[in-house]
Amino acid sequence: MSNREKTALVLAGGQIGMKYNPRTNSYQPTVTAEEMLSWLPQELADKIFVVDWSRQPSSHYTIRMTSDLVQILSKTVVEGADGIVVTCGSDTLEEMAYLTDLYWAYPQPVVFTAATLPSDSRGSDASINLYQSVLASFSKECWGVGVLVCLQDQLFAASEMTEIASQRRNSFSAPDRGPVAQFIGDRVDILRQKRRAKILEGNGSPARDVELLFASLGSNDKMLEFLASDEKRELDGLVIAGFGSGNVPPSWIPHIKKLVKDDIPVVITSRCPQGHTRGMPYTFEGNMARLLEIGVFDGGGLRPLQARLRLAVALGAGLSRQELQAYLLEV
């Protein structure tokens, strides 16, 4: 690591920046940038410039706000950053990192990290996660691999990881894939390479109003009926997490047909955590094969949360139907 290298530390909220306030008996985002830098060896802290962006709870962020974040990250590269670390909340880490990865065309690594406990709690992973994220941001082995997530002494590809729990420090996983790298002391040990999907960097802002519905046992069609009958037509697109291979309740079909007729893109995925759509030649109403005949888009192996973000990005880029379908199925 040369003396001229520098990393941008972008603060975007989360427990990693919180500590306990006894006067209010609550945790508050009061950890300063200087305190965070004090968690690092001085030689690393001296190579970091801080962007104190937005310290909001994870549940307050939106697709458009995350798109704004991507623009800020791009600006730090233009200003000379060799790597970027983003601290944020764990609740929406999966989605914020994935959306950033869909747009990120620079070789410089972007490393998202969080903490499962506030920084001053016993057993907090805040300082070690920040330290390892900074190490990864300076690692040339991490160049050109897209957006990474640093947690649990490991680096995960943003396109593969998901939150599997919320109550323990090993809350994240990449099912059937595992991490792309691990830390051995202060060294980043690359375990495997990850192929990236098509980058739509610079192709417009993501669509604002893309909704997500989950099929469930006996679920009625009231919400879908509302979306299909909205006269203001504020809906840009819809993702449905169907049963198994992508099947839906039969009462949903008329509303899906109306959305498709009104030229509102509808994407079908599987609600199974590691599922994949499959158009089997069944005769029952609501099966995936029939949905494809209606004109819905096939979400393939995308998780529902991922499909929603890809659809928003694709609509913002103005992709044609054929291009959109190919983009959804690209792995």
N, C-alpha and C positions, 0 to 999 in steps of 0.2 A: 504494500500500500504506500503510494507516494505521498509526499507532503501536500501536493496540489489537489488530491482527491477530496471531494466533499459530498456529503449526503444531506438531502432535505428531510427533515422530520416534520411531518404534517399532522397536526393534532386535530382529531375529529371526534372527540368525546370518548365515552366509555368508562368502565370502572378503572381502567389503567390510570386515569387521571383524577380519580376520586380518593378522598380520605374522610375519616369520621369527624364530625363536628359535634362535640359533647353539648354545646349550648342548644342545638336544635334536635339532638338525638337522631341525626340522619347523616347519610353519606352525601357529600357534595363535590362537584368538579373543581376543587380548589388546589390541586397539585399544579404548581407552576412549571413552565418550561425549564427553568433553572433547576428545579428539584429533579425533574426527569433526567436532565443531563448529568446531574450529580450521581446517578446510578451507574454511569459509564466510566471506564478509565479515562483519565484526562486526555490522553493522546487521541482517543476516539471523539470525545466531546468537543475537542477543538476543531474537528473536521465537519461539524454539523451546523446547519443553519435551520432555524425553526420557522415554520409557517403555522401560526395559531389560527386555524380556519374556523371551526364551528363546534362548540362543545355542547351539543344537544344529545338527549337520550336517543338510543338507537331507533326506538319506535317513532321518533319524530322525523326521520329521514324519508326522502322520496326518491323515485327514479330520477327526476329532474335535478334534484340536489346532488345526487351522486354523479350525474353527468357534469354538473358544474365542478365537482371535485376533480374529475378527470382533466378538465381544462386547467385547473390549478396545478395538477401534477405535471402536465405537459409544459406549463410555463417554467417550472423549476428546472426541467431538462434544458430548455432554451437558455436559461440563466446559468447553466453550467453544472447542474447536479449530475453526479456519476451514479447515483442510486437514490431511492426514495423509501422511507419508512412511513407508514400511515398507522396511527393508533386510533382505534375506534371501539365501539361497543361490540360485544360478542353476539348480541341478538340478531343483528342484520349483517354481521361480518361476511357470512356466506354469500349474500346477494350483492353487497357493495363490492367485494373483491371480484366476483364473477362478472358483474357489469363492467367494471374497469378493465378486466381482461379482454372483453369483447371489443374494446376500443383501442387497447394499448399497442401501438405500432413501433415504439422506440425499443432499442436493445437494452437500455438501462433497466435494471430490475426495480420493480415496485413490490414492496413487502408489507402486507397488512399484518397487524398483530393486535392483540387485546389482552385482557386479564380476566380470569374467572372469579377473582376476588379483588376488592379495592386494594390500592397499593399499600395501605398501612394495616391490613388485616393479617392475622397470623396465617402463614402458609401461602401468602399471595405470590403469584407467578409474574407480577408486573415487571419487576426489574430484570429478571432473567430473560423474559420474552423480548423486552426492549433491547437488551444487550445483544442477544442472538440475531435479532432482526437487523440491527446495525451491522453486525458482522456479515450477514448475508448481502446487505446492500452494497458492501464494499468488495464482495467476492466476484471475480471475473467469471467464475464457473456459473454464476447465476444470470449472466448476460444473455439476452435473446430467448429466455425460456418463458416469458410472459409474467403474469402477476402471480406472486407466491403468498402463502399464508404461513407465518411462523408461530408455532405453538408446540408445546410438549416436547421440546428439544428436537423438533423436526420441521421440515419445510414441505408444505403441501401445494399442489397445483390448485389455483383458484377454481379451475374448471372441474375438479374432481372431489374436492372436500365438501363435507356437510357437517352440521352440528347434530350429534346423535344423543346428546344429553345436555343438561344445563346446571347440574348440581355438583359436578366434580371437575377436576382440573384436566382430565383427559376427555374433554367434551367433544372433540372433533376427530373426524376420521375420513378416509377416502376408501369407501367400501370396495373390496376386490382389487384395489390399486395400491394402496399404501402411500407413504410419503415419497417425494422425489429426491429428498436429501435429508441427512441427519447431521447433528453436530457431534464431532469427536473433539472434545476439549474446545479450543477456539477455532477449529477448522471445519469448513463446510464440506461434507462428504456427499458427493452426488451419487445417488443410487440408480437412477434411470432417467432417460430423456422422455419428454412429453411432447407429442405432436399437437400443434395448436390449430384451432379452427380459423376460418377466414376472418381477417380483421377489417372492420368497417370504419376505421379511424377517419375523422374529418367528413363524414357523410351525414351531417345533420344531427339534430337533437333527437333523443328517443321519444316515441309517442308517449303522451301523458297518461291516457286513460285506457290501460290494458288490465282487465280483471282476471281473476282466477277463481274457479269453482271446483269443489271436490264432490264427486259422487259418493254417496253413502247409502247404507241399507235403508230403504224406504224413504229416501230424501224426496221432498216434493219439488215442484217446478216453479215455485213462487218467485224466487230470485231470478231465475233464468227468464221467466215471463216478463218480469220488470225490465230487465236489460234489453230484451227483444222488442218491447213496446215503447221504449223511451223516445218520445217525439222530438226531444231536443237533440238526439243522436250525439251524445257526448262520448259514447263508447268508441274507442279506436280499435279494439280487438279483444278477444276472449280466449283464455286457455281453460280447458276442462281436464281435470285429473279423473280419468275414468276408472272403472273397475278393471282389474286384471290386465287384459290386452288392449284396453281402451273402450270397453263397453259402457253404455250409459242407460239410465232408466228410460223406458219407452215414452213416458210423458214428456221427456225433454226434447224429443225429436221435432215436433212442430215449431218450437221456439228456435232450435238450431237451424232448421230450414229457413225460417224468416230472417235470421241474422245473415245467413249465407246469401239469401236473395237480396238483402239490403247491402251487400258487398262489405260486410263486417267480417274480417278474418277470424275464423274459429280454429283453434289448434287443439287436438286431442292427444293427451299423454296417458301414461299409466300412473295410478296413485301409489303403486308398489315402490318402495325405496330403491330397488334395483330392477325395476320393471322395464318392459319394452312393449310398444304397441305391436299388434299382429292382426291383420285382417283375415280371420278364418271364415270359411264359407258357411256360416251359421244362418239359420232361417229366422231366428227370433228378432223382434224389433229392438233397435238400439245397439246392435253389435257393430264392431269397428268397421267391418267390410261395408256395411250399409252406410255408415257415416262418411266413409271415403267417397262413396257414390254420390252422396248429397253435395259434396264439395268442401268438406273440412280439410284442414291441413294435418298431416301426420307428424306428431312430435317425436316419433322414434323412441330413443332411449334417454331423452332429456328428462330430468326431474321436473315436476310442474313449476317450481320456482325458477329454474333455468329457462324453461320454455317461455315463461312470461317475459323475462328480460330479453331473450333473443327476439321475440316477436316485437317488443317495443323498439329495439334497436333496428330491426329490419324495416319496420314501418317508417321510422324516422329517416331511414336511408332511401326510402322510395323504391324498394325492390319490387319487381314484377312477381306475379303468382309463382311462376316457375322458379325464379331466383329465390323467393322466400322459402319454397318447399325444399330446395337444395340446401339452403342455409340451415334450416331446422334439422336436417338429417346429417349435416357434416359433423364429424367427431374430431 
